[in-house]
Amino acid sequence: MALVVAGHPINASEGQDKITSTDKITAPYFTDSIVTWAAADLHTASLSDTNEVYYYGLAKDNVTGSVQFTVAYGNVNGKGGDSDSDNIKSPTEVIYKQWGSILLAENEVTGGFKISQFGSNGVKSSGVKDDELYILVGKRSLMKDRMNKKNWTITLSGSYNGESEGGGLTGSRALHLTDDSNNVAPTATPAGPRYNIVSGSQGTVVTAAKLRTFGWFYPDQGVMVFSGAELSASLPGSSSAIDTAAEYNDARFRGFATTTNEDTDYNNALRFVNCIKSDGASIKMRDEEDQTSVQYFCRVRAGQANFSNSPSFVSGSLNEIRQKTMRGNPTTYITGVELYNASGQIIATGKLSTPLKKNFSSEATIKVKLTY
């Protein structure tokens, strides 16, 4: 775009009269500019039953308007959802295939997500897909351009295998998850760069992806996809509650071992919610945006800007200079800069902190910085 300063063209070619730079700015992700969202502040949002078949909103104040994330459960075979005796697609199958079409390459969609097969300690064998997923989706208005990689930790709290007779819980553990962007280059995907979700905290990896991978993180999409098999291996929950529809904030459903039944909505996404709602659980998250700064160097030559455009500067039908002292080599003061495009439209204007003295014996360079 051609630029004009006070009637004088400037060279807007990069590196000439224009220099552009881009910085990545991070900020707390959550409403009220907080970085850590503790379990006590988590609620499920008030959504209709038809929405909750597919996803649950995680809110700060138990209202739809304060939703921070949404959580969904997907099963490639439709387990855990109501398919009306196979007359319709189960919502869990719809979720799985929807996110597959969004996040996977075209030649990978049919094969499904293969998260757990990565790592020598992975639950799935090589080439075997994850049948079930938990998907955590950020809110666009909160994540800005993207979620900030490495500067996040999700702590899930639930029960593990030490169970008494009858399925009663005898122990709990915390699972700390982050991404491995500090150590591993991203995988290119149609949805942008993808990182592994591994055991660790704030980008510091405890167990590398080559040993165990819990999920995939897509920062540009604000999406985290977790392997149901991997989560269940760490936090299975109560065996007596596997074939029961999950209930919000119920200790029996603070785990990820799920039913193989269908034709009923088992609310499996609530299992993930409950493991965030449990004591000791939390989410630490920051957003990220690209802030672009453009600097224009407006050069005022010796023969430029030595007179005024003000009508009071001249008088008479011949527009003669009113004051004799302004004839010959007058002294003027530059007080502001306006940038125009090639069509003569103002695109930016700015005032100098103090007037700049100017005459035929002087030149000046004024730097204008635009940030957006």
Beta strands, then each sheet from edge to edge (+ up, - down):
strand 1: 3-5
strand 2: 8-10
strand 3: 18-28
strand 4: 36-38
strand 5: 43-44
strand 6: 55-59
strand 7: 67-75
strand 8: 132-138
strand 9: 146-147
strand 10: 153-159
strand 11: 172-179
strand 12: 195-201
strand 13: 204-207
strand 14: 215-218
strand 15: 223-227
strand 16: 282-284
strand 17: 286-300
strand 18: 314-315
strand 19: 320-321
strand 20: 332-340
strand 21: 346-358
strand 22: 364-371
sheet 1: 2+ 1- 20+ 21-
sheet 2: 3+ 17- 9+
sheet 3: 3+ 17- 22+
sheet 4: 4+ 16- 10+ 11- 12+ 13-
sheet 5: 4+ 16- 10+ 11- 12+ 14- 15+ 8- 7+ 6- 5+
sheet 6: 18+ 19-
end
